[in-house]
Amino acid sequence: MQAAFLQYPVSFGDRAANFKQIRKIVDSAQFDLLVMPELCTIGYFHASHEALLPYAESAFDGPTAQFLMQLSAERNATLIAGIAEHEGEHIYNTAIVVSKGRWLGKQRKCHLTRFEKSIFTAGNSFACFDDGVCRFGVLTCFDLWIPEAARLLVRQGAQLLCSPVNYGGPWTTQLARVRAMENATPLICANRTGMEMYLGEEATFRGESQIIGPMGEVWATATQETSLGISTIDPTAHILKANPMCDDLMDEALRYVVAGPHLKTL
């Protein structure tokens, strides 16, 4: 399949402008699965829970879900994108997954940064998605920093790891290669570009989105320019997790207990 990332300068608080930008970039591209950045239609540095509330939406039938379902039907593809999900009194940092006009589900971010804890509620579980071509898991930004989160998804049979992210420092770029290698599983990391104001100062988002192979090799990458990166991935080649030292990495990993965020470690 043709797997892709999309990075662009997100327009803060302007959902319609971001919809227009996404549609323009993907208009002539051919892909089967596309990962977009975290909070990719509203921006990141919202000052408070109350300030974010007007931009939060239903993960199932909100404006972003409707836009993505229509776009996925037009492109005959699977799309993964980050939104602020409103449910009850809570706002979650959520990735929604749609495929060929169908809503497949959502993955709430389980591990929140210091900044996010005052705005969002954390998710409490990880689960894989299957679009009929590939079984994959979603790790939103700081989730990728937690080795056990990726390992849980790979133990559930993930053939691909997808990461919608927003970051400015160099660490996540480097860390993504480690996660792919330690799980012998390809990984797509879709970052954004552009600038936002945070505490009166300019915060710049790094770009440098990547598609990474199971040995940490970079199959596709970007700089800080608006980019659509595409690489061919064969999901069937990543069912059994092997590396030069081991024919079944997960068989070795199963010697250790890994608990989800909603469970206590034994």
N, C-alpha and C positions, 0 to 999 in steps of 0.2 A: 504494500500500500504506500501511497504518497503521504507522508506525515509532515506537518508544517508548524512553524511559529509565526506569529504576527506581532511586531512591535511598532509603536508610533507614539507621538507626543499627545497624551490624553488631555483633552480640554476639561478643565476643572468645572464640575457642576453642570456641564452642558451635554446631556445625554444625546440630544438630536445631532449635535455637531460630531460626536463620536460615532454614532450610527452611520452618518454620512461618510466619515473618514474610513471606517471599516469596510463599508460597501465599495468605496472607490478603490481601495488597495487590493481587495480580493477579486475584483470584477473579472479579470481575464486569467486568473490563476487556476491551476488544476491541482486538487489535493483531495485526499480521502478523510483526513483528520487534521483539525487546526486548533492549536492552543493559543489563547489570547491572554493578556496580562490580568493580574489581580485588580479588582475594582476598575475595570477598563472602560466603563462608560460614565463614571462620575468623579474620578480622581481619588487621591489617598488622604491628604492631610486636612480632614474635616476637624474643626476645633473642638467638638464635643458630641456626645450622643444626641443632644437636642439639635445641634447644627446639621448632623447627618440625617436625621429623621425624615426631612422632606425628600431626600434622594433614595431612601430605602424602599424596597418593593417586594412583591411576592416573587418567590423563586419559580413558581409554577406558571403563573399567567400575568406577571408584571410586564411593563413595556420592553425590558431587555429580553426576557424569555420569549415574548411574542416576536420581536425582531429577529432573534437568533433562530427560532423555529422556521420562520419564513426563509431566512437566508440559507439555512441548512437544507431546506427542501429545494431551493433554487440551485444550490451548489452540489446537491446529492452527497453530502458529507456530514461528518460528525464535528461539532463545535464545542469547545470548552472555554468558558469565560467567567471572570469574577464579577460579582455584584455585591451590594449591601442588601441582605435579605431581612425583611421585616416580618416578624411573626410574634403576635401578642405584644408584650412589652419589650421584647428583645430585638436586637439587630445583630445578625451574624455576617461574618466575612465568608461568603459562600461562592463556590464555583458551581455553575449549572452546566449540565451536559445535555445536549440535544443532538439528534441524529436524523437526517433526511426528513425533517418536518415533525419528528416525534420527540417528546420530552423524555429523556432517559432517567434523569434524577439530579441530585445535588450532593455536594460534599462540603460540609461546613469546616472552616479552618479550626483545627483543634488546639493549636499552639499559638497564642497571641503574644505579640511584642509588648514591651513596656508601654508604648504609646497606645496600642490598640486595646489594652485591658480596660481603659476608661470609657471606651466607645462601644466595643463589641462584646457579645457573649461567646464563649468558646464552644465549639462542637465537642462531641463526646464519642465519636466512633469513626472508623475508616472502613470503606467497602469498595470493591471493584465494580466497574461497569463493563458491559459487553455490548458492542454495537453490531455483532454478527460477523465482524472481520477480526477484531482485536479485543482482548480483555485487558483493561488498563485501570490504573489507580490515579488519584489526583492528590497532590500535595501542594498546598498553597503557601508559598514563600517560607515563613519561619517553620512550617511543618517539615520542610526539606532539611532543616538543621537537626532534626531529631532522628537518629539512625533507626530507632525502633519503628517509627511510623512507616518508613519505606519498607522495612523488612516485613511488617504485618501485611502490607499490600502484596508483596511478592509471594509471601506464604499463601495468600489467597489466590494465587495464580496469575498475577499481573504479568503480562508480556511487555508492557510499556508503562513508564511513569511519566505523568504529565504535571508540570508545575507552572501555574499562573503566578507571577511574582511582581513585586514592586521593590526595587532596591537601588541604592546609590553607591555603596562601597564595593570593594572587589571580592568579598568573601564568598558570596553565594555563587558567583561565577565559577570559583574554584571548587566549592563544595559539591556542586552539581555533578562534576566529573567523578568525585569520590563515591557519591551515592549510586551512580550507574555502575561503577566498577565493583563495589562491595556487594551488589546484588546481581551482577552479571545480567543487567537489564537495561535496554535503551531508555533514555530520558529526554524529554523535551522541556526546556526551560524558556518561558516566554516573558520577558521583562518589558517594561515601557521605557520611553524616553521623555524628554521635556523637563520642565521645572515647575515647582509649586512653592508657595511661601509656607514656612513652618517657624513659629515663634519669632516672626519678624525677619527671618533670614531666608535666602533662596536655597532650596533643596533640589538638587539635580539628580535625575534618574539615569542610570548608567547605560541602559540598552544591553548590548552584548548577549542577546538571546542565543541559545544553542540547541542543537540536536546532538546528543552524545551516544556513542555506541557502548556496548556492554563491557568493553575493556577501557573505558574512559576516553576513547578516541573521539575527536570532534568531527562529526559528519557535516554539520552546517553551522555557521555562526554569523553574527552581525556586528557592526560597530555601534555608533550612536545615531545612525540614520534610520529613517522609517524603512522597515524591511519585512519581507515575507520570505522566510527561509524554508526550503523544502528538501527532504531526504527520503530515500526509499527504505522502508523497514518491512521485513518479513516477520510477522508475528509468530508464525509457526516455528521459526528458528530460535525463539526465546521462551519456549515452554519449559524445557529442561535447562537449568541454570548451571552452565559449565564454565570453567576457566582453565588455564594451563596446569593448575595443580589438582584439579578435582573435576570429576565427571558429573556430579550432582551436588552443587553448592548448598541447596536447601536441605538436603539430607543431613549435611554437616550442621547447618544452622538449627535444625530441629532438636539438637541436643540441648538447646538453651531455651528457657522460658521467656517469652515476650508477651507483655500484657498491653492491652489497649488503654487509651486515655480514660476510659470509664471503669477500668478494673484496677485493683491493687496488685502490685507485683508479688508473686508467690515467694 
